[in-house]
């Protein structure tokens, strides 16, 4: 949904100039023909008097960059995808009534789950407007959204889902229960992490510690399905999967790429502090450096489930959750089950470009320690298992079932 801000041609020209400058100076991937692309799109952008047409024209220009974490929007925008608004994901499903969006991941404690939505339910409409693939369902922040949903039983219900406004600068926009854990079978523990909030992730690290301690299991399943990423809190989970300090991967800025770098000499992040009072010292350590950084596990020692771990992922597993998936794959620390991850692993930054408009672009690239680029590629699981509408209507999680079977067989 576009903003209602009306701009004149001069203002649109100024925004385009700022967008061009920001991309040229900061985008992680220099585009040699960027000035030519800007020139080719200039007339359409400057002449677009309708806000929706203007924003779409700029978006069409930015699509030439071909990377994730790229957004152009007005600060008044209050509509966002369901994963960030109500903590649920969809996948296309060919129903008897035609293509529909099927709810796939519905995180405990999120607005969707609290409203009674379950995996396998079908989205019919938002605010009485029918929504079908491949139109992305967007939901409004700061108000109640009315969703028409076909339940797994076939019953059609209208659900009113209130979604609050996020705190300034907070992403994701709403948070479900971040960590949950249970026994999936005798001796098999399961830890589900819905996202990694916070830059450092002290709280999610504490939850991970508690989960491992309380489960006290000889086999472990880590569920990152629908995890849209966030900060570095996943380092604690990675550290529990290997006894010593292993390199995970590294992020590099455009400056480091242009000047050259040695990954062995990059500043290292290898410990999540136990107290938030330690964040000040951590900020002093990294705040005035180039944003390039190497990540190492914490060295938590041997665990009973080492060599008997399974990682669950899907196409909605992104960003920091993919960093963990890539690390697990590269070091063969667990069997990965599910579907290929999203391939969206970059560090982004948002810039003001004038008249309330914001431009988000990637400013750091991430590679595994062996140099594999996950952006645009994702991570292919060791065992591909697709969820189906039939299995969900039966109340079965066939991906988790396969994970349990693998864990019990090791």
Legacy VTK file of the C-alpha trace (Angstrom):
# vtk DataFile Version 3.0
C-alpha trace
ASCII
DATASET POLYDATA
POINTS 410 float
0.000 0.000 0.000
1.500 3.340 -1.060
1.587 6.524 0.994
-0.769 9.406 0.261
2.052 11.960 0.146
1.781 14.137 -2.975
5.093 15.384 -4.355
5.921 17.738 -7.170
8.409 16.945 -9.930
11.238 18.811 -8.198
10.748 16.862 -4.969
10.658 13.560 -6.841
13.858 14.565 -8.614
15.527 15.327 -5.265
14.509 11.951 -3.838
15.828 10.149 -6.903
19.144 12.016 -6.618
19.445 11.002 -2.953
18.542 7.369 -3.723
21.154 7.318 -6.473
23.798 8.768 -4.158
23.056 6.404 -1.255
23.196 3.316 -3.458
26.404 4.460 -5.183
28.186 5.105 -1.883
26.838 2.407 0.429
25.402 -0.625 -1.379
27.432 -3.757 -0.706
27.484 -4.623 -4.386
28.770 -1.767 -6.580
26.781 -1.661 -9.809
29.006 -0.462 -12.689
26.044 0.633 -14.807
24.136 2.271 -11.944
24.222 5.811 -13.450
22.890 4.394 -16.713
20.084 2.572 -14.911
19.138 5.723 -13.010
19.057 7.682 -16.258
16.860 5.054 -17.904
14.307 5.193 -15.064
14.508 8.935 -14.395
11.655 10.140 -16.625
9.169 7.569 -15.316
10.058 8.363 -11.696
9.993 12.144 -12.057
6.746 12.177 -14.050
4.885 9.829 -11.663
2.426 12.189 -9.962
0.497 9.420 -8.203
2.273 8.307 -4.989
1.712 4.631 -5.765
3.121 5.037 -9.261
6.112 6.990 -7.949
6.968 4.402 -5.322
6.580 1.536 -7.768
8.829 3.315 -10.276
11.577 3.647 -7.660
11.114 0.017 -6.605
11.456 -1.067 -10.228
14.785 0.787 -10.401
16.022 -0.853 -7.189
15.089 -4.323 -8.412
18.071 -4.067 -10.747
20.305 -4.426 -7.673
19.088 -8.006 -7.327
19.653 -8.444 -3.580
17.512 -8.868 -0.464
17.152 -6.295 2.328
16.202 -3.645 -0.266
13.133 -1.509 0.466
11.784 1.909 -0.479
8.816 3.194 1.494
7.344 6.191 3.256
7.614 6.416 7.032
3.808 6.613 7.244
3.541 3.072 5.858
1.787 0.821 8.344
1.222 -2.338 6.304
3.651 -5.217 6.504
3.830 -8.947 5.682
2.210 -11.348 8.133
5.520 -12.816 9.297
6.358 -9.491 10.935
2.816 -8.419 11.876
1.094 -11.517 13.230
3.987 -14.017 13.338
2.693 -16.378 10.699
3.909 -17.507 7.271
2.091 -18.747 4.181
2.710 -20.964 1.245
0.642 -21.220 -1.963
-1.866 -24.081 -2.035
-4.072 -25.231 -4.907
-7.417 -25.674 -3.163
-10.635 -26.971 -4.793
-11.696 -23.323 -4.991
-8.511 -22.217 -6.728
-5.120 -21.024 -5.435
-5.058 -19.914 -1.813
-2.512 -18.924 0.785
-2.127 -21.696 3.355
-0.856 -20.811 6.810
2.342 -22.729 7.446
4.287 -21.481 10.481
2.104 -20.027 13.231
4.306 -19.033 16.143
3.078 -19.572 19.684
2.083 -16.362 21.434
1.867 -14.302 18.239
-1.304 -12.473 17.136
-2.227 -15.172 14.601
-1.944 -18.003 17.109
-3.834 -16.048 19.772
-6.667 -15.509 17.264
-6.969 -19.265 16.717
-5.194 -19.610 13.362
-3.472 -22.972 12.853
-1.088 -24.409 10.244
-3.182 -25.691 7.354
-5.874 -22.990 7.602
-6.470 -21.048 4.388
-6.535 -17.271 4.063
-9.540 -16.121 2.027
-9.675 -12.356 2.524
-8.319 -9.387 4.462
-10.863 -6.675 5.307
-13.342 -8.447 3.002
-10.937 -8.155 0.052
-10.089 -11.535 -1.434
-6.384 -12.362 -1.445
-4.888 -15.025 -3.688
-1.340 -15.994 -4.599
0.876 -14.427 -5.691
-0.469 -11.205 -4.178
1.430 -10.764 -0.907
-0.974 -10.397 2.040
-0.232 -7.171 3.933
-1.645 -6.340 7.350
-2.072 -3.023 9.119
-0.225 -2.075 12.280
-1.945 -0.136 15.022
-5.422 -1.440 14.294
-7.588 -4.544 14.177
-7.342 -6.606 10.996
-10.310 -8.731 9.934
-9.219 -11.971 8.265
-11.575 -14.423 6.610
-10.086 -17.859 7.162
-11.160 -21.318 6.077
-10.328 -23.620 8.954
-8.940 -27.114 8.441
-12.424 -28.414 9.221
-13.828 -26.506 6.248
-15.580 -23.951 8.470
-15.164 -20.338 7.300
-14.568 -17.822 10.086
-13.977 -14.080 10.332
-11.213 -13.399 12.820
-10.474 -9.979 14.279
-6.752 -9.701 14.999
-5.531 -6.575 16.807
-1.969 -5.624 15.900
-0.204 -2.941 17.918
2.248 -0.363 16.673
5.907 -1.311 17.096
8.274 0.692 19.215
10.402 3.087 17.229
13.003 1.206 15.194
11.912 -2.204 16.458
12.113 -5.129 14.056
10.440 -7.595 13.888
7.328 -5.562 14.442
5.610 -7.987 16.811
7.141 -10.801 18.814
5.618 -14.187 19.659
7.047 -16.489 22.275
10.697 -16.488 21.255
11.759 -19.880 22.593
9.802 -22.995 23.514
10.974 -26.501 24.273
9.505 -29.925 24.903
10.255 -33.619 24.559
9.393 -34.825 21.073
10.012 -38.457 22.070
11.766 -40.418 24.782
15.234 -38.901 25.105
14.617 -36.486 22.212
14.353 -32.821 23.110
13.041 -30.136 20.764
13.916 -26.449 20.989
11.956 -24.066 18.759
13.232 -20.523 18.256
10.794 -18.275 16.383
13.247 -15.388 15.845
16.415 -13.824 17.250
15.375 -10.423 18.656
17.954 -7.914 19.853
21.320 -7.210 18.280
23.244 -9.299 20.810
20.454 -11.619 21.940
21.097 -11.941 25.668
17.506 -12.956 26.414
17.300 -15.639 23.721
20.691 -16.964 24.882
19.313 -17.310 28.420
16.247 -19.131 27.118
18.507 -21.477 25.161
20.561 -22.222 28.275
17.417 -22.978 30.230
16.020 -25.202 27.479
19.180 -27.298 27.241
19.363 -27.593 31.016
15.728 -28.582 31.526
15.543 -30.984 28.567
18.736 -32.795 29.615
18.397 -34.948 26.502
20.668 -37.307 24.592
19.200 -36.256 21.215
18.172 -32.787 20.144
15.968 -31.229 17.448
16.376 -27.497 16.783
13.384 -26.004 14.967
14.094 -22.799 13.001
11.126 -23.049 10.628
9.597 -19.633 10.024
12.472 -17.922 11.856
13.000 -14.571 10.089
16.349 -13.944 11.799
17.375 -10.862 13.717
20.503 -10.485 15.839
23.371 -12.736 16.876
21.487 -14.567 19.648
21.644 -17.751 17.567
25.331 -17.989 18.449
24.368 -19.692 21.718
22.497 -22.426 19.842
25.415 -22.871 17.452
27.800 -23.101 20.389
25.765 -25.901 21.977
26.214 -28.011 18.840
30.015 -28.195 19.057
32.324 -28.461 22.082
35.098 -26.070 21.069
35.499 -22.695 19.416
34.740 -23.045 15.727
34.617 -20.261 13.139
31.034 -19.663 11.989
31.408 -17.085 9.225
32.098 -13.424 8.633
30.414 -10.212 7.530
32.322 -7.739 5.377
31.534 -4.190 4.341
32.016 -2.596 0.963
35.035 -0.780 2.354
36.669 -4.028 3.426
35.888 -5.620 0.069
37.464 -2.732 -1.828
40.590 -2.525 0.357
41.023 -6.251 0.820
40.808 -8.141 4.101
42.063 -11.202 5.954
39.192 -13.031 7.622
41.591 -14.343 10.286
42.322 -10.771 11.381
38.776 -9.449 11.488
37.424 -8.400 14.915
35.921 -11.493 16.559
32.576 -11.885 18.243
32.753 -15.107 20.231
30.738 -14.615 23.406
27.231 -13.452 24.246
27.484 -11.593 27.567
25.418 -12.872 30.452
24.330 -9.427 31.649
22.982 -6.428 29.787
25.372 -4.198 31.738
28.145 -5.695 29.613
26.615 -4.287 26.434
28.273 -0.908 27.013
31.730 -2.441 26.896
30.746 -4.460 23.855
29.555 -1.290 22.131
32.856 0.439 22.869
34.702 -2.517 21.423
32.859 -2.539 18.103
31.137 0.844 17.695
33.950 2.754 16.013
35.253 -0.068 13.852
34.411 -1.037 10.337
31.296 -3.258 10.510
33.276 -6.235 9.207
33.351 -8.991 11.829
34.150 -12.675 12.254
31.902 -14.932 14.336
33.159 -17.866 16.437
31.306 -20.249 18.720
31.662 -19.832 22.469
33.275 -23.141 23.410
30.628 -24.498 25.782
32.095 -27.995 26.002
30.704 -31.438 25.138
26.980 -32.173 25.239
25.175 -35.521 25.354
23.394 -34.793 22.080
26.523 -34.101 20.019
26.355 -36.230 16.890
22.628 -36.814 17.506
21.133 -33.482 16.457
18.609 -32.547 13.764
17.896 -29.056 12.421
14.457 -28.202 10.987
14.280 -25.379 8.400
12.028 -24.191 5.592
11.733 -21.510 2.919
10.844 -18.942 5.598
14.069 -19.562 7.563
16.081 -16.408 6.852
18.903 -14.077 7.824
20.530 -14.992 11.176
18.692 -18.331 11.171
20.339 -19.105 7.825
23.728 -18.236 9.296
23.180 -21.040 11.783
21.941 -23.384 9.057
24.996 -22.688 6.907
27.300 -23.280 9.888
25.608 -26.588 10.710
25.776 -27.712 7.080
29.415 -26.765 6.627
30.547 -28.538 9.786
28.102 -31.475 9.590
26.887 -30.859 13.122
23.305 -32.019 12.535
21.073 -33.529 9.893
19.107 -30.725 8.233
15.490 -31.556 7.406
12.841 -29.504 5.584
13.061 -27.241 2.543
15.681 -24.868 1.142
16.096 -21.713 3.241
15.239 -18.224 1.993
18.669 -17.074 0.786
18.400 -13.670 2.475
21.582 -13.223 4.485
22.842 -9.651 4.434
23.270 -6.785 6.855
21.005 -3.861 6.023
20.798 -0.186 6.893
18.001 2.345 6.421
18.724 5.817 5.013
16.531 8.918 4.902
16.130 10.083 1.311
13.804 13.032 1.753
10.183 14.027 2.352
9.586 11.136 4.741
10.865 8.434 2.404
13.258 5.739 3.591
15.602 3.513 1.625
16.799 0.222 3.048
19.774 -1.420 1.332
22.308 -4.137 2.204
25.605 -2.712 3.470
27.390 -5.895 4.599
27.733 -9.283 2.976
27.875 -12.555 4.895
29.866 -15.655 3.996
30.391 -18.941 5.789
33.921 -19.572 7.013
34.654 -21.578 3.886
33.515 -18.644 1.756
30.064 -19.846 0.725
27.669 -17.004 -0.061
24.188 -17.796 1.240
22.508 -14.703 -0.217
20.386 -15.716 -3.174
21.259 -19.386 -2.660
19.963 -20.482 0.707
20.875 -23.811 2.264
19.600 -27.078 0.844
18.566 -29.556 3.572
20.101 -33.016 3.800
16.585 -34.468 3.621
13.884 -32.575 1.735
10.436 -32.886 3.282
7.563 -30.688 2.056
4.577 -29.963 4.273
1.195 -30.749 2.726
-2.302 -29.471 3.359
-3.472 -33.040 3.840
-0.995 -33.786 6.610
-1.741 -30.508 8.391
-5.496 -31.120 8.296
-4.776 -34.466 9.946
-2.885 -32.630 12.674
0.441 -34.125 11.594
3.780 -32.350 11.319
5.558 -34.636 8.851
8.781 -32.629 8.961
8.994 -32.993 12.734
8.057 -36.675 12.450
10.997 -37.225 10.104
13.309 -35.288 12.421
12.303 -37.486 15.354
12.877 -40.632 13.306
16.377 -39.473 12.348
17.218 -38.470 15.923
16.065 -41.843 17.287
18.095 -43.736 14.684
21.407 -42.090 15.552
LINES 1 411
410 0 1 2 3 4 5 6 7 8 9 10 11 12 13 14 15 16 17 18 19 20 21 22 23 24 25 26 27 28 29 30 31 32 33 34 35 36 37 38 39 40 41 42 43 44 45 46 47 48 49 50 51 52 53 54 55 56 57 58 59 60 61 62 63 64 65 66 67 68 69 70 71 72 73 74 75 76 77 78 79 80 81 82 83 84 85 86 87 88 89 90 91 92 93 94 95 96 97 98 99 100 101 102 103 104 105 106 107 108 109 110 111 112 113 114 115 116 117 118 119 120 121 122 123 124 125 126 127 128 129 130 131 132 133 134 135 136 137 138 139 140 141 142 143 144 145 146 147 148 149 150 151 152 153 154 155 156 157 158 159 160 161 162 163 164 165 166 167 168 169 170 171 172 173 174 175 176 177 178 179 180 181 182 183 184 185 186 187 188 189 190 191 192 193 194 195 196 197 198 199 200 201 202 203 204 205 206 207 208 209 210 211 212 213 214 215 216 217 218 219 220 221 222 223 224 225 226 227 228 229 230 231 232 233 234 235 236 237 238 239 240 241 242 243 244 245 246 247 248 249 250 251 252 253 254 255 256 257 258 259 260 261 262 263 264 265 266 267 268 269 270 271 272 273 274 275 276 277 278 279 280 281 282 283 284 285 286 287 288 289 290 291 292 293 294 295 296 297 298 299 300 301 302 303 304 305 306 307 308 309 310 311 312 313 314 315 316 317 318 319 320 321 322 323 324 325 326 327 328 329 330 331 332 333 334 335 336 337 338 339 340 341 342 343 344 345 346 347 348 349 350 351 352 353 354 355 356 357 358 359 360 361 362 363 364 365 366 367 368 369 370 371 372 373 374 375 376 377 378 379 380 381 382 383 384 385 386 387 388 389 390 391 392 393 394 395 396 397 398 399 400 401 402 403 404 405 406 407 408 409
